Amino acid sequence: MPELPEVETTRRGVAPHVLGRAVVEVRVREPRLRWPVPPELAEGLTGQRIQAVERRGKYLLFATAAGTLLLHLGMSGSLRVLPHWEAPARHAHVDLGFEHGHWLRYTDPRRFGSLHWWLGDPLQHPLLAHLGPEPLAEEGGFDGAWLYARAKGRRVSVKALLMDSRTVVGVGNIYANEALFLAGIRPDRAAGRISRARYERLAQTVREVLARAIEAGGTTLRDFTSGEGKPGYFAQQLHVYGRGGQPCPRCGDALREQRLGQRATTWCPRCQR
């Protein structure tokens, strides 16, 4: 599933091709996504000029004077910039045509993604209003003190806490595994039994992992590509995710893999406590 680095990589790849350009056509071939594509999307977006392309959590926000298109890539969705019209392949569900001939194509084999048309403040949309802070924002409120406060008295695992979008946005399974390894924290430890000092370290490793992943263009585990069709290369830098049974890159002991919250979790029993 595309996580924050993949969505941010997509945003950076798409933005230069659509900023300042007017949408001249909207083609919805398959409206049955996670939520139905609203029929008012085509009418509201056509003729509007894209004023900004932003990200909130795992949502892309295409802002216009009339409203905002909110787009979530779901489990397998992707956006591609096409310099000219191409016949759609299977699973290419939505196309946005721009002046000067460019197209933005949304493809989603599993159809777990979604597109929404919102007339008000996009940050007040029901899907965004209750999200936690952005981990990479300079003044977004995400730090060790915030994590410690969120964890106080809770028995939920620290990994589950980290993946809760009300705690912090965009930290999915891959990057939670990596950040906890670098912070030396067992992913199944009760969140309320971890010190503030260790949460300070965890907040730092979350930022480090996400920043490096964005720099590498995201992680390609199945079929992720950026908005320009380029794969992500952070998979080559993963320390533990997907490496159960292999030697720990720090101590050499075998990495352990277990299911935690129905998600694959890899950790080192010696380096993480």
C-alpha positions in Angstrom: 0.0 0.0 0.0 1.4 3.4 -0.8 2.5 5.1 2.4 3.5 8.7 3.0 6.8 8.6 1.1 5.1 7.1 -2.0 2.3 9.6 -1.9 4.8 12.5 -1.4 6.9 11.2 -4.3 3.8 11.0 -6.4 2.9 14.6 -5.4 6.3 15.9 -6.4 6.2 14.0 -9.7 2.8 15.2 -10.7 2.7 18.8 -9.5 5.0 20.4 -12.1 2.8 18.9 -14.9 -0.5 20.2 -13.6 0.1 23.4 -11.5 -1.4 26.4 -13.2 -3.1 24.3 -15.9 -6.8 24.1 -16.5 -8.7 20.9 -16.6 -10.5 20.6 -19.9 -12.0 17.1 -19.5 -12.8 14.5 -16.9 -13.3 10.9 -17.9 -14.6 8.5 -15.3 -14.7 4.9 -16.7 -15.2 3.1 -13.4 -16.9 5.1 -10.6 -17.0 2.1 -8.2 -14.0 2.7 -6.1 -13.8 2.5 -2.3 -16.5 5.2 -2.3 -18.3 5.9 -5.6 -16.7 8.7 -7.6 -19.2 11.6 -7.1 -21.1 12.6 -10.2 -20.4 16.3 -9.5 -16.6 15.8 -9.9 -16.6 16.2 -13.6 -18.9 19.3 -13.6 -17.0 20.9 -10.7 -13.5 20.3 -11.9 -13.8 20.9 -15.6 -12.7 24.4 -16.6 -10.8 24.9 -13.3 -7.2 25.7 -13.0 -5.0 23.7 -10.5 -3.7 26.3 -8.0 -1.9 23.9 -5.6 -1.0 20.2 -5.3 -0.6 19.3 -1.6 -0.6 16.3 0.6 -2.3 15.6 3.9 -1.4 12.2 5.3 -1.9 9.8 2.4 -4.3 12.1 0.6 -3.4 14.2 -2.4 -5.2 17.6 -2.6 -5.6 19.3 -6.0 -6.9 22.8 -5.1 -8.9 25.0 -7.5 -10.9 28.2 -7.0 -14.1 26.2 -7.1 -13.2 23.3 -4.8 -10.6 20.6 -4.1 -10.1 17.2 -5.5 -9.1 14.8 -2.7 -7.5 11.6 -4.0 -6.3 8.5 -2.1 -4.3 5.8 -3.8 -5.7 3.0 -1.7 -3.9 -0.3 -1.7 -2.7 -0.4 -5.3 -3.5 2.9 -6.9 -1.2 5.1 -8.9 -1.2 8.3 -10.9 0.7 8.7 -14.2 1.3 11.8 -16.2 0.8 11.2 -19.9 2.2 13.7 -22.4 -0.6 12.9 -24.8 -3.7 10.7 -24.9 -3.2 6.9 -24.7 -5.8 4.2 -24.9 -6.5 3.1 -21.4 -5.2 -0.2 -20.2 -7.2 -2.4 -17.7 -7.9 -0.8 -14.4 -7.3 2.8 -15.7 -10.5 4.2 -14.1 -10.2 8.0 -14.2 -8.5 10.5 -16.6 -8.1 14.2 -16.2 -7.3 16.1 -19.4 -5.4 19.3 -19.2 -4.8 22.2 -21.6 -1.8 21.7 -23.9 -2.6 18.0 -24.2 -1.3 16.5 -20.9 -3.4 13.8 -19.1 -3.3 12.6 -15.5 -4.4 9.0 -15.3 -5.6 7.2 -12.1 -5.1 3.4 -12.2 -6.2 1.1 -9.4 -6.4 -2.7 -9.8 -8.0 -3.3 -6.4 -10.3 -0.2 -6.5 -9.6 0.6 -2.8 -8.6 4.2 -3.6 -11.1 7.1 -3.8 -11.7 10.5 -5.3 -13.7 13.2 -3.6 -14.9 16.7 -4.6 -15.0 19.1 -1.7 -16.2 22.8 -1.8 -15.1 23.9 1.7 -11.8 23.9 3.6 -10.3 20.5 2.5 -8.7 20.1 6.0 -12.2 20.0 7.4 -13.3 17.1 5.2 -14.5 14.2 7.4 -11.6 12.0 6.1 -9.0 14.6 7.1 -10.4 16.6 10.1 -9.3 14.1 12.7 -5.9 13.2 11.4 -2.8 13.6 13.6 0.2 15.7 13.0 2.5 15.5 9.9 5.7 13.7 10.9 7.9 15.9 8.7 6.3 19.3 9.4 8.8 21.7 11.1 6.1 23.0 13.5 3.5 20.2 13.2 3.5 19.1 16.8 5.0 15.7 16.2 7.8 14.9 18.7 8.6 12.6 21.6 6.5 14.6 24.0 3.4 14.1 21.7 4.0 10.4 21.4 4.5 10.0 25.1 1.3 11.8 25.8 -0.6 9.7 23.3 0.8 6.5 24.8 0.2 7.3 28.5 -1.7 4.5 30.2 -2.3 2.5 27.0 -1.8 -1.2 26.6 -1.9 -1.2 22.8 1.4 -2.1 21.1 3.8 0.8 20.3 3.7 -0.3 16.6 -0.2 0.0 16.6 0.1 3.4 18.2 2.6 4.5 15.6 0.3 3.3 12.7 -2.8 5.1 14.2 -3.4 8.1 11.9 -4.8 10.0 14.9 -1.3 9.8 16.5 0.7 10.6 13.4 -0.2 10.5 9.7 1.4 8.4 7.0 3.4 5.9 9.0 2.3 2.6 7.5 3.6 -0.9 8.1 6.9 -0.7 6.2 8.2 2.5 7.9 6.9 1.6 11.4 9.0 -1.6 11.2 12.0 0.4 10.1 11.7 3.2 12.6 11.2 0.9 15.6 14.3 -1.1 14.6 16.4 2.0 14.4 15.0 3.3 17.7 15.7 -0.1 19.4 12.1 -0.6 20.5 10.3 -3.9 20.3 7.2 -3.4 18.2 5.0 -5.5 20.5 5.8 -3.5 23.7 2.9 -1.8 25.4 2.9 1.8 24.3 2.3 3.0 27.9 5.4 1.3 29.2 8.0 3.2 27.2 9.8 6.2 28.5 9.7 9.7 27.1 13.4 9.6 26.2 12.8 6.5 24.1 9.8 8.2 22.4 12.1 11.2 21.6 14.4 8.7 19.8 11.4 7.1 18.0 10.1 10.4 16.7 13.6 11.1 15.4 13.9 7.8 13.6 10.4 8.1 12.1 11.4 11.4 10.5 14.8 10.0 9.4 13.2 6.9 7.7 10.5 8.9 6.0 12.9 11.5 4.7 15.3 8.9 3.3 12.4 7.0 1.7 11.2 10.2 0.0 14.7 11.0 -1.2 14.9 7.4 -2.7 11.6 7.8 -4.4 9.6 5.5 -2.1 9.7 1.8 -1.8 8.9 -0.7 -4.6 7.6 -3.9 -3.1 5.1 -4.8 -5.7 4.3 -2.3 -8.4 4.7 1.2 -7.0 5.8 3.9 -9.4 5.9 7.7 -9.1 3.8 10.1 -11.0 6.4 10.0 -13.7 6.4 6.2 -13.9 9.7 5.7 -12.0 10.0 3.0 -9.4 11.0 3.7 -5.8 14.4 2.4 -4.6 14.1 2.6 -0.8 13.5 -1.2 -0.7 17.3 -1.5 -1.2 17.8 0.3 2.1 15.3 -1.6 4.3 16.9 -3.0 7.5 14.2 -5.4 8.7 10.9 -5.3 6.8 10.4 -8.5 4.8 13.7 -10.0 6.1 12.4 -12.4 8.7 14.9 -15.2 9.4 17.8 -13.2 7.9 20.7 -11.9 9.9 20.2 -8.6 11.8 22.3 -5.9 10.1 23.5 -4.8 13.5 24.1 -7.9 15.6 23.9 -10.8 13.2 21.2 -12.7 15.1 18.2 -14.0 13.1 15.4 -11.5 12.7 12.1 -12.6 14.0 8.8 -12.2 12.1 5.3 -12.3 13.6 1.8 -11.1 12.9 1.0 -8.1 15.0 -2.4 -6.5 14.4 -2.7 -8.7 11.3 0.3 -7.1 9.8 3.7 -8.6 9.1 6.2 -7.4 11.7 9.9 -8.0 11.7 12.2 -7.2 14.6 15.5 -8.2 16.3 15.1 -9.9 19.7 18.6 -8.7 20.7 18.6 -5.1 19.4 15.0 -4.2 20.2 13.6 -4.3 23.7 
